Amino acid sequence: MKIGIRRPSIRGMISARISPKRYIRQSLGVKVPRGWGWWNPKKAAYNRIYKRTSFSFWSLLKLLFGAKF
């Protein structure tokens, strides 16, 4: 389990913003209701712990400079 800062992936950030799945989900309003992430409880628990024990490089910059990135 990762504890501490996560390394940013430029390729991952770009592909997430231009992916067709994201376009369909955000632009056309096809979203799953909140709380449906527990279809796979093992993965959901892992993701929840990972998010709470690590932080991103960009959130660190926001804390230091108080600017929006």
N, C-alpha and C positions, 0 to 999 in steps of 0.2 A: 504494500500500500504506500502510495506517495504521500509524504508529509513535507510541506514547504512550498516553494515556488515552482510553478509549471513552466516548461520551456515553450515559448510561442512557436507555432508552425505557420509560416506565411502561406505556404501552399494550402494548408487546411483552411485557413481563414478565407482565402480567395475562392476555393472550391465550394465552401459552405454558402457564400454569398451569391454564387452564380448557378447553383444547382437547380435543376427543374423541380425537384421535390420541394425545395424551399419556396420557389416561386408559386407553386400550386397551393401550398399550405398558407402562405402569408397573403398573397394577392387575391386569390379566389375565395378565401375564407373557409377552406376545408381544414378544420382543426378538430382535434380529439378533446373531449371535455377534461377538465383538470381532475387529477386523481386516477387516471387510467394507466399510469405508468407502472403499476404493480402487476402487470400481466406476467412478468418474469421476476418473482420476488428476490431471487439471488442477485440478479443484475441490478435491480432497483436499489437494494440495500447497499451494494458495493458503490454505486454511483453517488448515493446520498452521503456516505462516509467520505468518499474521495473529494467531493465538493466542499465538505466541511473541514477537512484536514489540509487542503492545499489552496493556493491562491494564484491568480494569474499575474503575469508581468504587467499587463495593462492596468489592473486594479492597483498595483503598487505605484505606477506612475500617476494615477489619479489621486492617490493619497498624498504623494509628494508634491505635486504641482497644482492640484485642485482644478485641472483643466479637463475638458471633455475631449476624448479621442475617438 
